[in-house]
């Protein structure tokens, strides 16, 4: 048992060195050495061992050559902080020498993150850095994120290859880099929701900055019950009687997008596709409202309440996408454990846009309770096939309800990215 435990780290280390330090040409030569070694075992009947000796000698010479070469250069590699799923991003790399021209036989290898190994890829990898004599060596690689999420990218490895370009020395390793991959979303030209106006404590200025300032419209004589802090001292001194400042309370539209994050612990591929499609729909709606004058809130229904606001200088669209990039599924029925805090928040909202993954009694009861608060409701069901319970019977007691399939969402995303 102990021997097997020791072998596993050794095998992983050998595989890592094979990927990181051997060039494609070196990997080909290594496998050629293995094949020639097997074919040339019997040295009496075959002269293949001569080819084996030549290939192995070249490989050994390259290993010795790179082992004693030190590299003194400065590596600059600009990684993006954010990207969008399935949208390639170009990463630029530049190497300059410290007081001397940068060598031309350089190779840069990009390692994949430990989590979600197949979700982040680099092409080409490794990449050869090229430059004219006396100038900095440069190269570019295409980073391809497969799906949304938060990734810790291991540092890229810079090495110098031997004259035959077989093996690269492990000279410099860059620090780790955090990458947020946004969900895909499409541009909505029109998205109608039932609107209204509701009093918001603090008014519009409070939504755009901190403090308690609201719009000043004039003064009036002091009446019992008026706050002392609102006394206008200059007018009192001029008129000889108490005068207080008068403000107007602000009413404006505030929209909340509630996300259904339920996904069974043992889910199928179609359920996972519906969950990702729902996230894309939420991102698309948030993108539409971020260009409007409305205050937008994102609320994720589940044990952990995510909340972020945007619009009217509160935040940028990136703040919403940052949350959606890391939003994970809830394996418990999310609408059964919603506490009073969410309903207290929704009582101050003008309109709720609920993006659901199915339709059942719990979800219908949730929307009815929101409607009883005097809040307008629009629900979008992202689901493939028939829902648990029919939703077509829903009338004006809840609001507008519509259904869209993950395939429809994928077609909208494909049309969006085909024009990009």
KEDOBA-830072 format. One line per 5 residues: number of its first residue (from 1); their letters; for each residue x, y, z of C-alpha. Coordinates in steps of 0.5 Angstrom, whole numbers, plus 2048, in hexadecimal, padded with zeros to 3 digits. Layout:
<sites>
NUM> a> X:Y:Z  ...;
</sites>
This chain:
<sites>
1> xxxxx> 800:800:800  806:805:802  809:803:7FB  803:805:7F7  802:80C:7FB;
6> xxxxx> 809:80D:7F9  809:80B:7F2  803:810:7F1  806:817:7F2  80C:814:7EE;
11> xxxxx> 808:813:7E8  804:819:7E9  80B:81D:7E9  80E:819:7E3  807:81B:7DF;
16> xxxxx> 808:822:7E1  80F:823:7DF  80D:81F:7D8  808:824:7D7  80C:82B:7D9;
21> xxxxx> 813:829:7D7  812:825:7D1  811:829:7CA  80C:826:7C5  813:824:7C2;
26> xxxxx> 816:821:7C8  80F:81D:7CA  810:81A:7C3  817:818:7C4  816:815:7CB;
31> xxxxx> 810:810:7C8  815:80F:7C2  81A:80D:7C7  816:808:7CB  813:805:7C4;
36> xxxxx> 81A:804:7C2  81D:801:7C8  817:7FC:7C8  819:7FA:7C1  820:7FA:7C2;
41> xxxxx> 821:7F5:7C8  824:7F0:7C4  82A:7F3:7C2  82C:7ED:7BE  827:7EC:7B9;
46> xxxxx> 825:7F4:7B8  829:7FA:7B7  823:7FE:7BA  827:7FF:7C0  82C:804:7BC;
51> xxxxx> 826:808:7BB  824:808:7C2  82B:80A:7C5  82B:810:7C0  824:812:7C2;
56> xxxxx> 825:811:7CA  82C:815:7C9  829:81B:7C6  823:81B:7CC  829:81A:7D1;
61> xxxxx> 82D:820:7CE  827:824:7CE  826:823:7D5  82D:824:7D7  82D:82A:7D3;
66> xxxxx> 826:82D:7D6  828:82B:7DD  82E:830:7DE  82B:836:7DA  829:83C:7DE;
71> xxxxx> 824:841:7DC  824:848:7DE  81E:84B:7DB  818:84F:7DD  811:84C:7DB;
76> xxxxx> 80B:850:7DA  805:84D:7D9  7FE:850:7D9  7F8:84C:7DC  7F1:84E:7DB;
81> xxxxx> 7EE:84F:7E2  7E7:84D:7DF  7E5:849:7D9  7DE:846:7D6  7DD:83F:7D5;
86> xxxxx> 7DE:83C:7CE  7E1:843:7CC  7E9:842:7CB  7ED:848:7CE  7F4:849:7CB;
91> xxxxx> 7FA:849:7D0  800:84D:7CE  807:84B:7D1  80E:84F:7D0  815:84D:7D3;
96> xxxxx> 81A:852:7D3  821:851:7D5  824:854:7DC  82A:859:7D8  82B:854:7D3;
101> xxxxx> 826:852:7CD  821:84D:7CE  823:846:7CB  81F:843:7C5  81E:83C:7C8;
106> xxxxx> 819:83D:7CD  812:839:7CE  80C:83B:7D3  808:836:7D6  801:837:7D9;
111> xxxxx> 7FE:832:7DE  7F7:831:7DF  7F4:832:7E5  7F3:82C:7EA  7EB:82D:7EB;
116> xxxxx> 7E7:82C:7E4  7ED:82A:7E0  7EA:829:7DA  7E6:830:7DA  7EC:835:7D9;
121> xxxxx> 7F1:833:7D3  7F7:837:7D0  7F8:837:7C8  7FE:836:7C6  801:833:7CC;
126> xxxxx> 807:833:7CD  808:839:7C9  80F:83B:7C6  811:843:7C7  814:846:7C1;
131> xxxxx> 818:84C:7C0  81D:850:7BC  824:850:7BF  825:855:7C4  81D:856:7C5;
136> xxxxx> 818:853:7CA  816:84C:7C9  80E:84C:7C8  808:847:7C7  801:847:7C8;
141> xxxxx> 7FD:841:7CA  7F5:840:7CA  7F2:83F:7D0  7EB:83B:7D0  7E6:83B:7D6;
146> xxxxx> 7E1:835:7D5  7DC:837:7DA  7DB:83C:7DF  7DE:83C:7E6  7E4:83F:7EA;
151> xxxxx> 7EB:83C:7E9  7F2:83C:7EC  7F6:83C:7E6  7FD:839:7E8  803:83D:7E6;
156> xxxxx> 806:83C:7DF  80D:839:7DE  812:83C:7DA  818:838:7D7  81E:838:7D2;
161> xxxxx> 81E:832:7CD  824:82F:7CB  827:830:7C4  823:82A:7C1  81C:82D:7C5;
166> xxxxx> 81B:826:7C8  81B:828:7D0  81A:82F:7D3  81D:831:7DA  819:833:7E0;
171> xxxxx> 81B:83A:7E1  816:83E:7E3  80F:83D:7E6  80A:843:7E6  805:843:7EC;
176> xxxxx> 7FE:841:7EC  7F8:845:7E9  7F1:845:7EB  7EC:845:7E5  7E5:846:7E5;
181> xxxxx> 7E1:843:7DF  7DA:846:7DE  7D4:843:7DB  7D2:844:7D4  7CC:849:7D3;
186> xxxxx> 7C9:84C:7CD  7C7:853:7CC  7BF:854:7CD  7BC:85A:7C8  7B6:85A:7CC;
191> xxxxx> 7B4:857:7D3  7AD:859:7D6  7AB:859:7DD  7A5:85B:7E1  7A8:862:7E4;
196> xxxxx> 7A6:867:7E9  7A9:86B:7EE  7AA:86A:7F6  7AC:86E:7FB  7B4:86D:7FD;
201> xxxxx> 7B6:86F:804  7BC:874:802  7BA:875:7FB  7BE:875:7F5  7C4:879:7F8;
206> xxxxx> 7C5:873:7FD  7C5:86E:7F8  7CB:872:7F4  7CF:873:7FA  7CF:873:802;
211> xxxxx> 7CC:878:807  7C5:87A:808  7C4:880:803  7BE:880:7FF  7BB:886:7FA;
216> xxxxx> 7BA:88D:7FE  7B4:891:7FB  7B3:896:800  7B2:898:807  7AB:899:80B;
221> xxxxx> 7AA:89B:812  7AB:897:818  7A6:892:81A  7A6:88D:820  7A9:887:81E;
226> xxxxx> 7AE:88A:819  7B5:887:81A  7BA:88C:81D  7BF:88A:819  7BB:88D:813;
231> xxxxx> 7BB:894:816  7BD:899:811  7C1:89E:816  7C2:8A4:811  7BB:8A4:80F;
236> xxxxx> 7B9:8A4:817  7BE:8AA:818  7BC:8AE:812  7B4:8AD:814  7B5:8AC:81B;
241> xxxxx> 7B1:8A6:81C  7B2:89E:81B  7B3:89C:814  7B4:895:811  7B7:892:80B;
246> xxxxx> 7B2:88E:806  7B4:888:802  7B0:884:7FD  7B0:87D:7FE  7B2:879:7F8;
251> xxxxx> 7AE:873:7F4  7B2:86F:7EF  7B2:868:7EC  7B6:863:7EF  7B6:85C:7EC;
256> xxxxx> 7B9:855:7EF  7BB:84F:7EB  7BA:849:7EF  7BE:843:7ED  7BC:83C:7EE;
261> xxxxx> 7C2:838:7F0  7BF:831:7F1  7C3:82B:7EE  7C2:824:7F1  7C8:821:7F4;
266> xxxxx> 7C8:81B:7EF  7C6:820:7E9  7C6:81E:7E1  7C9:821:7DC  7C3:824:7D9;
271> xxxxx> 7C2:827:7E0  7C9:82A:7E1  7C7:82D:7DA  7C1:831:7DC  7C5:833:7E2;
276> xxxxx> 7CA:836:7DE  7C5:839:7D9  7C1:83C:7DF  7C8:840:7E1  7C8:842:7DA;
281> xxxxx> 7C1:845:7DA  7C3:849:7E0  7C9:84C:7DD  7C5:84E:7D7  7C0:851:7DB;
286> xxxxx> 7C5:855:7E0  7C9:857:7DA  7C2:85A:7D7  7C0:85E:7DD  7C7:860:7DF;
291> xxxxx> 7C7:865:7D9  7C0:868:7DB  7BE:86C:7E1  7BC:867:7E6  7BF:865:7EC;
296> xxxxx> 7C0:85D:7EB  7C1:858:7F0  7C3:851:7EF  7C1:84C:7F5  7C3:845:7F5;
301> xxxxx> 7BD:840:7F8  7C1:83B:7FD  7C4:83A:803  7C9:83F:802  7C6:846:7FF;
306> xxxxx> 7CA:849:7FA  7C8:851:7F9  7CB:856:7F4  7C9:85C:7F2  7CA:860:7EB;
311> xxxxx> 7C7:866:7E8  7C7:86E:7E9  7CF:86D:7EB  7CE:868:7F0  7D2:863:7EC;
316> xxxxx> 7D5:861:7E6  7D2:85B:7E2  7D9:857:7E4  7D6:857:7EB  7D0:853:7E9;
321> xxxxx> 7D4:84E:7E5  7D9:84D:7EA  7D4:84A:7EE  7D1:846:7E9  7D8:843:7E7;
326> xxxxx> 7D9:840:7EE  7D1:83F:7EF  7D1:837:7F1  7CA:833:7F1  7C6:831:7F7;
331> xxxxx> 7C4:82A:7F8  7BF:82C:7FD  7B8:82E:7FB  7BA:836:7FB  7B3:839:7FC;
336> xxxxx> 7B1:835:802  7B6:838:806  7B6:83F:804  7B6:843:80B  7B2:84A:80C;
341> xxxxx> 7B9:84E:80A  7B7:84D:803  7B0:84E:803  7B2:855:807  7B6:857:801;
346> xxxxx> 7B1:855:7FC  7AC:859:800  7B0:85F:7FD  7B1:85D:7F6  7AC:860:7F1;
351> xxxxx> 7AD:859:7EC  7B0:852:7ED  7B2:84E:7E7  7B3:847:7E9  7B7:843:7E5;
356> xxxxx> 7B5:83B:7E7  7B7:835:7E4  7B0:831:7E5  7A9:832:7E8  7A6:82F:7EE;
361> xxxxx> 7A2:831:7F4  7A8:834:7F8  7AA:839:7F2  7A3:83B:7F1  7A2:83C:7F8;
366> xxxxx> 7A8:840:7F9  7A6:845:7F3  79F:845:7F6  7A2:848:7FC  7A6:84D:7F9;
371> xxxxx> 7A0:84F:7F5  79C:850:7FC  7A1:855:7FE  79F:85A:7F8  7A5:858:7F4;
376> xxxxx> 7A4:857:7EC  7A7:850:7EA  7A9:84D:7E3  7AC:846:7E3  7B0:842:7DE;
381> xxxxx> 7B1:83B:7DE  7B7:838:7DB  7B5:831:7DA  7B5:82B:7D5  7AF:827:7D4;
386> xxxxx> 7A9:827:7D9  7A9:82B:7E0  7A7:827:7E6  7A1:82B:7E6  79D:82E:7E1;
391> xxxxx> 79F:836:7E1  79A:838:7DB  794:839:7E0  798:83F:7E4  794:845:7E3;
396> xxxxx> 794:84C:7E5  795:84A:7EC  79C:849:7EB  79E:84C:7E5  7A1:84B:7DE;
401> xxxxx> 7A4:844:7DE  7A8:841:7D8  7AC:83B:7D6  7B3:83A:7D2  7B7:834:7D1;
406> xxxxx> 7BE:833:7D2  7BF:832:7CA  7BC:839:7C9  7C1:83C:7CE  7C6:839:7CA;
411> xxxxx> 7C4:83B:7C3  7C3:842:7C6  7CA:842:7C9  7CD:83F:7C2  7CA:844:7BE;
416> xxxxx> 7CD:84A:7C3  7D4:847:7C2  7D4:846:7BB  7D3:84D:7BA  7D9:84F:7BF;
</sites>
